[in-house]
Amino acid sequence: MKTLLLVCGIFLAGTVFSEASSIEDRNDENAQRLYTRIYSRLGGRGEYADIYDYIPDLFGSGFNDNIESVLQTGMWMYYENNNYNVEYSGRVYFVHGIDLRVDFPSSFRNAASSIRYAGDRHNPNGNTWTLFDGEYFCGQSFFGATDAYSLQYLDMKASSLVITGSSPWTIYSGQGYTGDNLCVYPTDHDTGSAGDYLDFGIYPTMSAIGIPDNTIRSVRQGCWSKKIAQPPKIEYEERRENGGWGYAHLPESLLRKSSGSQQ
């Protein structure tokens, strides 16, 4: 295994996810969907494949440990290990934007083994929330586009969060919208060349927004609390009008700028 630059481990050894996956050719009917085109070489060169869904394991696709650049719309996370780093700690590289081309830094080229997005793949700027049971968007996920009275299998297990769209959401420490509560708002805004836009709220840990880990039990659309989460500092490698990218987290001793390019 490669040198681990990201502390992203959760202890669910042996878990295998069953989310649907799709590697296919892009066509016009998918133009308004979330997508990522992965390339085997820098600068959008080499072999490529278009992805519109979660890919828990790239083994057998020809792209396991064989991605050097991407062209994408939406927020996508690229994980060093299969199953989104559930069994082993590993690096997570994130990219969000609109028709954004990014070269991975040398420290993450040919390193990704699983891929997934945050949000609604059919409505890129729809109002959604996605909770993860690992910090930095690792592990199992729970997606919602409406109120959630309970979080079912992710009850009291959430450790990170991504929201999309313009709506705030209120998170609660009790089921049924009870207990301690906190509003989370979008923190980042991307604008495309045609005037289209995407909004994201990126919360890589619970401690970053001031609540204990593993305490969320319900979610409600809108802001129903007097407390509002402060936007956490995101360490971008580069930030442009139409997107940004970087490691979800690096230990302070390893934080460094890596080369990237956008077209």
C-alpha positions as CSV (number, residue, x, y, z in Angstrom):
1,M,0.0,0.0,0.0
2,K,1.2,3.5,-0.8
3,T,2.2,6.0,1.9
4,L,-0.9,7.2,3.7
5,L,-1.3,11.0,3.6
6,L,-4.8,11.0,5.0
7,V,-6.0,9.9,8.4
8,C,-9.3,8.5,7.2
9,G,-9.8,5.1,8.9
10,I,-13.0,3.7,10.3
11,F,-13.3,0.3,11.9
12,L,-15.7,-1.7,9.7
13,A,-13.4,-4.3,8.4
14,G,-15.0,-6.7,6.0
15,T,-17.9,-4.4,5.0
16,V,-18.6,-4.3,1.3
17,F,-21.0,-1.8,-0.2
18,S,-23.6,-2.6,-2.8
19,E,-24.3,0.8,-4.4
20,A,-24.9,0.6,-8.1
21,S,-22.0,1.5,-10.4
22,S,-21.8,2.7,-14.0
23,I,-18.9,3.2,-16.4
24,E,-20.2,4.1,-19.8
25,D,-19.9,6.5,-22.7
26,R,-21.2,10.0,-22.2
27,N,-24.0,11.2,-24.5
28,D,-26.3,14.2,-24.8
29,E,-29.0,12.9,-22.5
30,N,-26.5,12.9,-19.7
31,A,-25.2,16.4,-20.3
32,Q,-27.0,17.9,-17.3
33,R,-26.1,15.1,-14.9
34,L,-23.3,14.8,-12.5
35,Y,-20.4,13.1,-14.3
36,T,-16.7,12.6,-14.1
37,R,-14.6,11.6,-17.1
38,I,-11.5,9.9,-15.8
39,Y,-8.3,9.7,-17.9
40,S,-5.2,7.5,-17.7
41,R,-2.9,10.4,-18.5
42,L,-2.4,14.1,-17.6
43,G,-4.2,16.8,-19.4
44,G,-7.2,14.8,-20.4
45,R,-5.2,12.3,-22.5
46,G,-4.9,8.6,-22.8
47,E,-7.7,6.1,-22.2
48,Y,-10.9,7.4,-20.6
49,A,-14.2,6.4,-19.1
50,D,-17.3,8.3,-18.1
51,I,-18.8,7.7,-14.7
52,Y,-22.2,8.7,-13.5
53,D,-22.6,6.6,-10.3
54,Y,-20.8,5.2,-7.3
55,I,-17.9,2.9,-8.1
56,P,-16.9,1.0,-4.9
57,D,-14.1,-0.9,-6.7
58,L,-12.3,0.0,-9.9
59,F,-10.6,-3.4,-10.1
60,G,-11.2,-4.9,-13.5
61,S,-12.2,-1.6,-15.1
62,G,-8.7,-0.8,-16.4
63,F,-8.7,2.3,-14.2
64,N,-7.7,0.9,-10.8
65,D,-4.6,2.9,-9.8
66,N,-4.7,4.3,-13.3
67,I,-6.2,7.8,-13.1
68,E,-4.1,10.9,-13.7
69,S,-6.7,13.6,-14.6
70,V,-10.4,14.2,-14.7
71,L,-13.1,16.3,-16.4
72,Q,-16.2,16.6,-14.3
73,T,-19.3,18.4,-13.0
74,G,-20.4,18.1,-9.4
75,M,-18.5,17.1,-6.3
76,W,-16.6,13.8,-6.6
77,M,-14.3,12.1,-4.1
78,Y,-11.5,9.8,-5.2
79,Y,-10.4,7.2,-2.7
80,E,-7.1,5.4,-2.4
81,N,-8.7,2.1,-1.4
82,N,-11.7,0.3,-2.6
83,N,-15.1,0.7,-0.7
84,Y,-14.3,4.3,0.0
85,N,-11.5,3.5,2.5
86,V,-13.8,1.6,4.8
87,E,-11.3,-1.2,5.6
88,Y,-8.0,0.7,5.5
89,S,-7.0,4.3,6.1
90,G,-6.2,6.1,2.9
91,R,-6.0,9.3,1.0
92,V,-9.1,11.1,-0.3
93,Y,-8.9,13.6,-3.1
94,F,-11.9,15.8,-3.8
95,V,-12.9,17.9,-6.8
96,H,-16.0,20.1,-7.2
97,G,-16.9,22.3,-10.1
98,I,-18.6,22.7,-13.5
99,D,-17.0,21.1,-16.5
100,L,-13.7,21.4,-14.6
101,R,-10.5,19.6,-15.8
102,V,-8.0,18.8,-13.2
103,D,-4.6,17.0,-13.2
104,F,-4.1,15.0,-10.1
105,P,-0.9,15.9,-8.1
106,S,2.0,13.6,-8.4
107,S,1.2,12.3,-4.9
108,F,-2.2,11.0,-6.0
109,R,-1.6,10.0,-9.7
110,N,-2.4,6.4,-10.3
111,A,-3.7,6.0,-6.7
112,A,-7.5,5.9,-6.8
113,S,-9.4,2.6,-6.3
114,S,-13.0,3.8,-5.7
115,I,-15.0,6.9,-6.7
116,R,-18.3,8.5,-5.7
117,Y,-20.1,11.8,-5.8
118,A,-22.2,13.9,-3.3
119,G,-25.6,15.1,-4.2
120,D,-28.3,14.2,-6.8
121,R,-26.8,12.8,-10.0
122,H,-29.9,13.9,-12.0
123,N,-30.1,17.4,-10.5
124,P,-26.6,18.8,-10.0
125,N,-27.7,21.7,-7.8
126,G,-30.6,20.1,-6.1
127,N,-31.0,20.6,-2.4
128,T,-29.5,17.4,-0.8
129,W,-27.4,16.2,2.1
130,T,-25.1,13.2,2.4
131,L,-23.7,12.0,5.7
132,F,-20.7,9.7,6.0
133,D,-19.8,7.4,8.9
134,G,-16.1,8.2,8.4
135,E,-14.4,11.6,8.6
136,Y,-13.3,13.2,5.3
137,F,-16.2,11.5,3.5
138,C,-15.0,7.9,4.0
139,G,-17.0,4.8,4.7
140,Q,-20.7,4.2,4.4
141,S,-23.0,7.0,3.3
142,F,-26.7,8.1,3.9
143,F,-28.2,10.4,1.2
144,G,-31.3,12.6,1.6
145,A,-33.2,15.2,-0.4
146,T,-36.0,15.7,2.2
147,D,-36.4,15.6,5.9
148,A,-35.2,12.5,7.7
149,Y,-37.0,11.6,11.0
150,S,-34.2,9.1,11.7
151,L,-31.0,8.1,10.0
152,Q,-31.6,4.3,10.1
153,Y,-28.3,2.5,9.7
154,L,-26.3,5.7,10.1
155,D,-28.0,6.6,13.4
156,M,-25.4,8.2,15.8
157,K,-22.6,7.3,13.3
158,A,-22.2,10.4,11.2
159,S,-18.7,11.9,11.1
160,S,-18.8,14.1,8.0
161,L,-21.3,15.9,5.7
162,V,-21.7,17.4,2.3
163,I,-24.8,19.4,1.3
164,T,-25.6,20.6,-2.2
165,G,-28.0,23.3,-3.4
166,S,-28.9,26.7,-1.9
167,S,-31.0,25.4,1.1
168,P,-29.7,25.2,4.6
169,W,-30.5,22.1,6.7
170,T,-30.9,21.6,10.5
171,I,-29.2,18.6,12.1
172,Y,-30.4,17.2,15.4
173,S,-29.0,15.0,18.2
174,G,-32.4,13.3,18.7
175,Q,-34.7,11.4,16.4
176,G,-37.8,13.3,15.2
177,Y,-36.1,16.7,15.1
178,T,-35.4,16.8,18.8
179,G,-32.4,17.5,21.0
180,D,-29.5,19.8,20.3
181,N,-29.7,21.3,16.9
182,L,-27.5,23.3,14.5
183,C,-28.0,24.8,11.0
184,V,-25.6,24.1,8.2
185,Y,-25.4,26.3,5.1
186,P,-23.7,26.0,1.7
187,T,-20.1,27.2,2.0
188,D,-18.8,27.1,-1.6
189,H,-20.2,28.4,-4.9
190,D,-19.0,27.5,-8.4
191,T,-20.0,29.4,-11.5
192,G,-19.7,27.9,-15.0
193,S,-18.9,29.7,-18.3
194,A,-22.5,29.6,-19.3
195,G,-23.7,31.2,-16.1
196,D,-24.8,27.9,-14.5
197,Y,-23.8,27.4,-10.9
198,L,-23.4,24.8,-8.1
199,D,-23.5,25.3,-4.3
200,F,-21.9,23.1,-1.7
201,G,-21.5,22.8,2.0
202,I,-18.4,20.9,2.8
203,Y,-17.9,19.6,6.4
204,P,-15.1,17.1,6.6
205,T,-15.5,16.5,10.3
206,M,-18.1,17.1,13.0
207,S,-15.6,18.7,15.3
208,A,-14.9,21.3,12.6
209,I,-18.5,22.6,13.0
210,G,-18.5,22.4,16.8
211,I,-20.5,19.3,17.6
212,P,-19.4,15.9,19.0
213,D,-18.8,13.1,16.5
214,N,-21.5,10.4,16.1
215,T,-24.3,12.4,17.5
216,I,-26.6,13.2,14.5
217,R,-30.0,11.4,14.6
218,S,-32.3,13.4,12.3
219,V,-32.2,16.1,9.6
220,R,-34.7,18.7,8.6
221,Q,-34.7,21.1,5.6
222,G,-34.4,24.8,6.4
223,C,-32.8,26.5,9.4
224,W,-34.8,25.8,12.6
225,S,-32.0,26.5,15.1
226,K,-30.6,29.7,16.6
227,K,-27.1,28.1,16.2
228,I,-25.4,28.2,12.8
229,A,-22.3,26.2,11.9
230,Q,-19.2,28.3,11.0
231,P,-17.8,27.2,7.6
232,P,-14.7,25.1,8.2
233,K,-11.4,25.9,6.5
234,I,-11.0,23.8,3.4
235,E,-7.4,23.3,2.2
236,Y,-7.6,23.7,-1.6
237,E,-4.7,23.0,-3.8
238,E,-6.3,25.5,-6.2
239,R,-9.6,27.4,-6.2
240,R,-11.1,28.8,-9.4
241,E,-14.4,30.4,-10.3
242,N,-15.8,27.2,-11.7
243,G,-14.4,24.8,-9.1
244,G,-11.7,23.7,-6.6
245,W,-9.8,20.6,-5.7
246,G,-7.4,19.2,-3.2
247,Y,-7.0,16.6,-0.4
248,A,-10.0,16.3,1.9
249,H,-7.5,16.4,4.7
250,L,-3.7,16.1,5.3
251,P,-2.0,16.0,8.7
252,E,-0.2,19.3,9.4
253,S,3.2,17.6,9.1
254,L,2.4,16.6,5.5
255,L,0.4,19.6,4.3
256,R,1.9,20.9,1.1
257,K,0.9,22.4,-2.2
258,S,0.8,19.9,-5.1
259,S,0.8,20.8,-8.7
260,G,-2.6,20.9,-10.5
261,S,-4.0,22.5,-13.6
262,Q,-7.4,23.6,-14.8
263,Q,-8.7,24.4,-18.3
